[in-house]
Amino acid sequence: MMPRWKRSKPRSEKDAAASGGGSGVSSDSPTAHSTAVASLRAVSGCSPDAMRTTAVTQDQAPSDPEAMRKLAKQHAEFGPLGDPSHLYTSEHPGGEIPDPVIDEPPYFVVLTTYVSFLVLIFLGHFHDFVDKWFRSHTYRHLRPQNGYASLYSDFESFYTRRLKQRINDCFERPIVGVPGRHVTLLDRTTEDNLHFRLTGTTTDTLNLSSYNYLGFAQSEGPCTDYAEEVLRRDGICIASTPDGGITKLHAEVEDQIARFVGKEDAVVFSMGFVTNATIFPAIMEKGCLILSDELNHASIRFGARLSGAAIQVFAHNNMADLEKRLREAISQGQPRTHRPWKKILVTVEGLFSMEGTMCNLPRILALKKKYKFHLFVDEAHSIGAVGRHGRGVCDYFKVDPAEVDILMGTFTKSFGANGGYIAADKAIIDKIRCTNAGQIFGEAPSLPVLAQIYSSLRLIADEDPLHPGEGRERMQRLAFNSRYLRLGLKRLGFIVYGHDDSPIVPLMLYNPAKMPAFSREMLRRKISVVVVTYPATPLELSRARLCISAAHTKDDLDRILQACDEIGDALELKFSSGIAGGLREPLSAHDSSKGPGTIEPPRWSLEEVIARGTHDANRPLY
């Protein structure tokens, strides 16, 4: 079943005349026009009053139903800007960067969360014990057979079979079309939460599950048009590795990336995970030390292990712990021999994908000047999404990119493409081109993908003369949307992790039973969200990860706040004490010293949150 904007099929003149004679309604009649307006409202998810202020009204809209359907499609992928006040510039206000404040749930919630997991684990083992006796055929592939050990034991698959399978309907929902402002889900049914069957129908939902930060996931627009032009003119790919030769467009993208992030040179990969997995073996070796943030992405950990270097982990964003490990590494040297380390590399992410926190880059650079280590910053989620000019955390904190040795990023988030890049001094990039397995053995990015990267990067950098200011507006819309939703959730009483300007908004759920309940209730309200638990997060810190986009409108965010407010009351998710924000007045130093028990928790009404949200989101948050 097609999305609603595609369901009308072209008809011949004969069919049109026949159907027109039967219904008495022409395509340009007021009834058809009203139907098209109603379709636009349905896709946009707005009320008639909201449509008058944020989108096209019936009086202002084109009278052609086909034009209305096209407009509905465009708004389903990228919503219109409602008001100039819905823009904000993402940058650090200056001054000391405090450590993040983490709000803790009540002890009762923590206790019941652990008890819930213990009950699930006990029931899972009990079911395994019974099934091994009465349904042994289901375990045949998990046991040794004919003298061969099983490659995948029942213990290793316990979590997947007995915990994740209970909520499988909340994951890997198939979609069709563009994952823009709205995403169309393919409806499915299941009897065992293991085997699913498509029903043939679809559901249009508001999309909070995609890393479409700047809204470039569009089927129409300057980026898509240029990618299509390159595809028709040059084909799909050159069937070669970068080591064997690259196209002119490939070289232009690398040069543009280097200029954009403020480095001498850059190299582009066809996959983001491969970028991290292959960069560390190319620059680190045995006798080197990698200091990695404990919440770094799996690709960083994988690449660090492949390098053969020693790896130490420091507490997330904890500069005191990092300095302690640096002092110990420099003073003690390598284990047993105590020889000095050949190189020490500190690796952090600019914006952490599960926490929504930014690395404390200014304090890391202060330690770098003191202890003389190399610095690797993964900007997969921050490039294009934060900073006045969208150039990542260096831009956000007003730091010279030359102070960071290696900048890594991906094109799968803000750019609406795929692949990754490494930007550094020319000597480093030359070494990577010669020794990196991803460059020697991996394929070059396809030409349409390079075209998408090139065109979106020109928009972000405001270098496209045909669309001046479009990239800047997208970045400012993203910053406003992130602050507005985060502030609203805190004021409603939810515990929300992350930085105020982060487009990743983790809403804490804790209890394992509340994950599927939250996901299903949001889907029932036609909102797609991602719920995350172990092993991506610690066992007791389950959450819903809301991914904000510049494509969302303020009405979308109000709709999300309303849904979260209703579900939060039903599932009792409002645990916030107020120490991390959301209070009616700023927290004084005297009040904070007394502890969270003396603070009145924020429990604003939805009407208050919406009424004050726009004004307060454009001010310093507290």
N, C-alpha and C positions, 0 to 999 in steps of 0.2 A: 504494500500500500504506500502510495507516494505522499510526501508532505503536502499540506493543504494548498500551497502556492503552485504545486505542479499537477494538481488533480484534474484541471481543466484541459481537455485534449482538443487539438485543432480539428475543425470539422469542415467538410466541403460546403459549397454554397447550397447544394441540394439538401444536405442534412440540416443546415442552418435554417433554410426556408421551411422545411418540414417541422422542425422543432419549434420554430417561431410561430408557425400557424397553430400549433397545439397549445402553446403556453400563453401566447399573446404578449410576451415580454421580449423586447429587443435588447441588443447588447448595450445600446447607449441610453436606455430608459432610466428613469430615476430609481426603479426597483433594482436594476443591475448595479447601478452606481452605489446604492445603499448596501447591497450585498458585498461589494468590494471593500467599502469602508469598514463594514463589520468584520470582514476577513483580516484587514490590517489591524484592527483592534484586537482580534483574537490572537494573532501571531505575536503582537507586541506585548500582550498581557496587560494592557492598560484599560482603565475605565474611560468612559466618554469624557469626563472632566479632565483626566490626565492627558488625554489625546489633544485637548484644546491647547494645552500649554507646552507639551513636550514633543508632539509629532504633528502630522498633517491632519487637519480637520476636514470635515466634509465640504465646507465652503472653500477651503484653500486647496484641496486635493485635485489632481487631474480628474477630468470627467470620464476618461476612458478606463473601463474596468481592467483592461490588459495592463495599462500603466499603473493602476492601483495594485494589481497582483505583483508586478515587478517591484513596486515600492515596498510591498509587504515582505517580499523575499529579501530585499536589501536591509530592511529594519530587523528581520529575523536574524540576520548575520551581524549587523552592526547598528545599534540603536542611535537615534538622533540625540544631539546635545539639547537638554531641556533649557538650560539657563547658563549664562557666563559665570555665575557663581559656583557652578559645578566643575570648576577647574582649580588645580592646586599645583604648585611647583615643588617637586620632591628634592629637598636638599637639607643638609644638617644645619640647624640654626646657629651652631658655633658653641664654644665653651667646652667645659669638661663633659666627657661622655660617661655617664653613670653605668654601672653594671645593671643588667636587666632585672626587673622585679618579677619574681615568679609567685603567683597566687596559688595557695595550696587548698585543696578541698577539705572538708571536715573529716576527722578521723573515722567517723562512722562510714563515710563513703569509701575511704581507702580500705577499711576492714571488710566491708561487703564485697568490694571488688576482688580482693584476694580470695575470700570465701567462695565467690562465684566461680573463679577459675579453678579452685581446688575441687569443687563439685563437678565441674565439666571434665576435669582430668580423671577424677575417680570414675564417673559414669563411662567415660571413654574406655578406660582399662577394663571395666566390668563387661562392657559390650564386646570388647576384643576377646575376653576370656570365654564368654558364652558362644560367640560366633566361631571361634576356633574349634569348638566341639560340634556345633550343630550346622555350621555353614562353612566348613573347611575349604570348600572349593573357591570361596572368595579370597582366600589367603594363599592360594597356590603360588602366585607370582611373587609373593613376599618371603617364601621359604626356600631353603636349599633344595635343588632338584638334580637328580642324576649325578651327584657328586660336585655340582657347581653351587657356589654360594650366591645368594641373591644380591644383585647390584643395588637394590632398594629395599631395605628391611622394613618390617612392620613398625619398629621403633622410630626410624627416620621419618616414616610417613604418618606417624600418629597424629601430629598436629593438623596436617592436611585433611586426614580422614575424619577425625573425631571433633575437631573444633571449627576449622574453616568451612568444612562441607555443610555445616548447619546454616551458614549465612552466605552460601555461594551465590544466591540470587542477587546479592548486593554488589557483586564484583563482575567485571568483564561483560557489562551489558552491551550488546551489539548496537551499532548506530548506523545511520545512512545519511549521506549528505555532508554538509560542512559543519564542523563543531564550532560555530561562532557564538553569537549572543544566545541563540537557541540551538538545541541539538535534538534530532529526531531519533528516538529509540525504537528498535524493532521489538515489539511485544513478544514474550515467550512464556511458556508454562513448564512446570516440572513436577514430578511426583517424588523424587528422591533427592533433589537439590544437586544432582550429579549429571543427569542427562536432561537437556533442555530441548524444547520443541518450539519453533517459531509459529505464531498464530496467524501470521499474514496481515496483522494490523500494526500501526505505529502510534507513538505518542510524542507530541511536540513538548519539550521541556525547556525550562530556563537552565542554561548551562553554567554550572559552578564547578565543573570537573575537568576542565581543559586548561593547559598552560598557554592560553591564548591571550597573553598579557596586553598586547597592543591591538588586538582585534584584526590581525592580518589574515586570519582564517576566513577568507571570503572567496566566493565563486565569481565575483565581479569586482572590478576596481583596477587601479594602475598596476599593482603588483601582479595580479592574475593575468591581466592583458599582456604585460611584458613577457611573463613566463610562457604564455600561449604563443606569442610572436616568435620567441626563441625556439620553442618546440617545433613550430611549423618551418622555420627557416633552417635550423641547424640539426634537428633531430633530437634524440633522447640522450645519448652518451657517446663517448669516444672509445669505449671498451679498452681502457688503458689505465695503468696505475699512474699516480702523480710522478713517480720516479721515471716512467717511460716517456712522459710528455704531457703537457697541459694545454688547454685552450686559452685564447686571449681573454675570454670572459673569466676563466678561473684566475688568471693572473691579476685582472682588474679587481676581483673580489678580495684577493689577498692584500693587494695594495690599499684598497679602501678600508678594510678592517684595521690594518696597521695605522692608517691616518686617523681613523675614528677613535681608537682607544689610546692613541698617543705613543705608539711604539715604532721602532725602526722598520720592522718587518713582521710578517705573519705567515702562517701556513694553515691550510684548510684541510679538514678531514671529512670523510663521508658519513661519519657516525660519531655522536657525542660520547658514548661510552668508550668507544675505541680510542678517542682522543686521550682520555685519562689513562686507559689501560696500557697504552703504548708509550706515553711520554716519559713516565718514570724510569722504565728500563733504558731509555735513550740518554738520560742525563745523570742517573744514579747507579751505583754498583756496590759490591761488597766493600765494606770499610767506610760507607757513608751512613748517615743517620737521617731518618725522616721523622719529624715531629708532627703528628696529625691530630686535628681536633677530633674528639670522640664521636661527633655526629657528622663527620664527613661522609660523602656519598660512597656507595659500594664500589663505584668505578675507581675512585681514588685508592681505596683499600686494595682492590684487586691489582691495580698497576703498581702500587708500592710493594706488594708481595712479589710480583714478578721481577722487580728490579734487583732483588737480592740484598738490598740495604737493610740495616737494622731499623725497626719501627718502634716508636714510643708514642703513646696516646696521652694527650692532656685534656683536662676537663673542659667542657664546652664553654668557649668564650671567657675562660678564666685566665686572666693575664698573670695572676700571681702563681698559678700552677705552671703555666708556660715558662715563666722566668725561673722558677725553681728547677725545672727539668733542663733548661738551657745552662744554668750554672753548674748543675751536676754533670752534664754531658761534656762541657768544656774543661772542667777541673779534673774529672775522672777518666775521660777518654773512653776507648773501647774496652769492653769486658775482657778480663784476664790479662791482656797485654798492656792496657792503659795507654796505648798509643793514641795520638790525637786523631779525631775523625777526619777523613779526607774532605768531606763536605757535610754541612748540616742544612737541611731544607725544612722549613716550616710550611705546612699546607693547610689552608683554610678555604672555606667557601665564602663568597661575598654575601650571599643570601641563602640560608639553610632551608632546604625544601620541606622539611617536616616541622620545623620549629617556627619558621617565619622570622627568624632573628638575623641581623646583619653582623658580620665580623667587626670587631672593634679595631678597625684598620689603623687609626692614628696611634693607638697604644702599641699595636704590633710593630709599627714602623719605629716607634721610640725604642722598643727593645731591639729592633734590627740594627739601629745605629750604635747601640750599646754593646751588643754581643756579636755583630758581624756574621749573621747567617743569611742564607738565601730564602726568598719568599715566593711561594706559589699560591695564587689566588684563583679559585674556580668561580667564574662569573656566569655559570650556566643560567641561573635564575635572576641575576641582578643586571646583566647587560641589557640595555633597552628599557628596563623596568624601573630603575631608580636613578636619581641624579637629575640635575637641571637640564642636561643635554642628553640624558639617557645613556651615558657612558659608564654606568655601573657604580660600584662603591667608591672608586677613586674620585669620580665626579661628585658623588653625594657628599663625601667628606672633604671635598676641595683639596685632594692630595695629588701631587705630581705623579703620574703613572711611571715615570722613570725610577721612582723609589721601589717599585715592585718589580722583581726580576722577571717573572713569568706570569702572564695573564692568560687564562683559559676561558673559553666560553662555548656555548652551543647555539645553534640556529633553530632549535625545535620549540623554543618558548616565544620570545618576543618577535621573532622574524617570520614565524609561520612556515618554516621550511624544515630541513633536517641537516645534521652534520655538526661539526665543531671546528674550533680554531685554537691555535696557540700563537700568542703575540709576545715578542721579546726583542732583545737586541739582535742585530743581523748575524753576529757570530753564533749565537745560540740557535737561531733558526736555520742557519746553514748546516750546523751539526745535526739538527733534527731531520732535515731533508735527507741526509746521508745515512743516518743510523736508526731512524724510527721505523719499526716494522709496519706501522699503519701507512706510511708513505711509500715504502718499498713494495709491500705485498697487497695493500688494500686498494680498492678501486677509487677512482676520482669521483667526486660528486657529479650527478647527472646535470646536464645543461639547464633543464627547466628549474631544478632546485637552485642552481647558481643564479639564474635570472631572478627567482623569488628573493634570494638573499640580497642581490645587488639592488633591486628596486626598493625593497623595504628599508635597506640601510640608507639609501639616498633620501627617503622620506624622513627617517629618524634624524639624519644629519642636516635636514633642511637644505638639500642640494638639488632637489627636483624643482625646476622653475615652473613646471605645469601645475604643481600642487604645493605652493608655498604655505608653510605653517601647519600642514596637516599632521606631520609627525609630532610636532610640539604639542598640538592639541590632544593627540592620543595619549602622550605621556602625562599631560596634566589631568586628563580625565581619569586615567588609571590611578594617579596619586590621590585624587579626590575620592574616587570610589573606595579605595583601600582604607583611607582614614574614616570615611563616613560609616562604612559597614562595621569596622572594628570598634569605633566609638559607640555605635548603636548597640552592638552586642554586649559590650562592657556595661553600658548603662542599664540594659535589661537584666543584668545579673549573671551573665555567663563568664566563665574563666576562659580567656583568650590569650594564647601565647603570641610572641613575636613583636617586631618593631612596628611603630605606628604607620610608617610609610611602606610597609611590606605588602605586596599583593597576595601573599599567602596568609590566610587567616585560619589557624588551627583552633577549632572550638572543641573544648575538652569534654569527653563523654565518660571516661573511666570504666564504668561497668560494662562487661562484654555483652550483656543482653540489650543494652541501650544502643549499641552500634547498629544492629539490623533494624531496631525499632525506629531510630532516627532516620536512617536511609530510606526505609519503606514509607514513613510518614511524609518525608519530603517529596518522594516520588509520587505519592498520592496527591500532593499539591502541585504536581508537574514541575518539580525542581530536581535537577540531577546533582548529586553531591558525591564525594569520595569519602568513605570511612576507612580509617587506617588503624591497625593494631600490630601486635607482635607478628613477625620479627622486625618490621620496619620501625617500630617504636618499642620502648620498654613495655613489659607485659601489662602493667597497671595504668599506662598512660594512653589508652585508646582515645581516638579523636575523630572529628569530621574535619577534613581539610577543604576549606572553601577557597577556590581559586578565582580571584577577581580579574576582570578584563575591562579595557577601555570601551569595549562594545556595550557594556551594561549601562543602563540609564538609572537615574535616581529612583524612578518608579519601580524598576527591577529590584533595587536595593531595599526599598520600603516593603516590597512584597516578600523578600527574603526575611527581613526583620519580623514581619507579621507571622510568617510561618514558623520561624525559630521561637518566637514568643509563645505561640500556641503549643508547639511541641515541647518546649522547655518546661512549661507549666505541667503538661501531662506526664512527662518523664522525670520531672524533678531534677532538672539539669542546672538550675541557677544556684551555683555554689560560691560565687564571687564574694570576697570580703571587702573589696574596694581598694586594697593596697596597690594593685596594678593599674588602677584607673577606673573611670566611670562615675566618680563621686560628683556631687552637685557643686562642691567647692574644692579648690586645691588642698591637698593634705599638707599640713604644716609639719615642721620638724618635731614639734612638741607632740603632736598627735601620733606621728609615725613611731616615735620612741615608745609609746604605750603599747603598741602591738595591735594586730587586727581585731582583737576582741572588743576594743573600745571604739571602733569605727562603725558607723551605721552603713550596712552593706547597700550598694546601689541597686535599687529595684524600681527604676523609672517605669512609668506607663508608656505604652507604645506611642500614644499621641504626643507625649512630651518629647520622646526621642526623635520623632520625625519633625516636630515643630522647630526644635533647636539644632537639629543635626547639621544642616547646611552651614549655618553661621559658625558653629563651634568647630566643625571639621576644618575650616580655613584658619583656625587659630592654633596656637601651641596647645597640645593636648596634655592632660595631667591625669 
